[in-house]
Amino acid sequence: MDALFTPQSVAVGLLALALVFIVALFFSDSLRRRRRHRSGVELFMHARRRRWPFVMSLALLALVLAYLAVRATDPGPPATGAVEPAAPAPAPAPLPVPGPAPVLPAAAEPTATPQADATAAVNHWRDAWVARDADRYLAAYADDFRPADGQTLAAWRKQRRERLDTPREISLSLERLTVTVEGDRASARFIQHYRSGPVNAREPKRLSLRRTAQGWLITEEVIEKVRAP
């Protein structure tokens, strides 16, 4: 309703009324001039027939023009809300940065010869004995190891574990170690210098070894007799 009473619509309406008023005056004046030659009733009927259809047409035309003018000047309903700006396009996902290549553990270099493997097995046996590591020491012996004193393997293992569990310092060196290999068998000879507590022994020893899936294992341990010169 407020849009119908804007300054533009009021001005157009006033112009339309002014136009209707001017036309009405024109026909009223024309009617007064013709009254001189006609009777009152004839003039009244003639003016009624000639004036009102034309006046009504002009009034209707004025109203239509006023309505069209109001519609043309109507700015329309106000916006219900501000237009939201379009959402920005999502930023492209960053390309994955390749990480450093995983560092693979260096493969253990194989020993040059079976003799070197057998020699390494003898040195590991010696290190386990000095460290009093009973598990690693006993793992150096094969399941078919024959103790030199005639004990069973189970009794010998029990005795050796008890001695290694005794808290005492052990010093052991293998002097003049030589290892010979024939197929899956090896023989290691050396001078064993053993010191622990009151014991201080230096004697020749021979180890017989056999190559298995677990490596070179001891099958025999013998203290050799020193030949008389």
Secondary structure, DSSP 8 states (H G I E B T S, - for coil): -GGGGSHHHHHHHHHHHHHHHHHHHHHHHHHHHHTTTS-HHHHHHHHHHHHHHHHHHHHHHHHHHHHHHHHHH---S--SS------------------------------SSHHHHHHHHHHHHHHHHHTT-HHHHHTTEEEEEE-TTS--HHHHHHHHHHHHHS----EEEEEEEEEEEETTEEEEEEEEEEEETTEEEEEEEEEEEEEETTEEEEEEEEE------
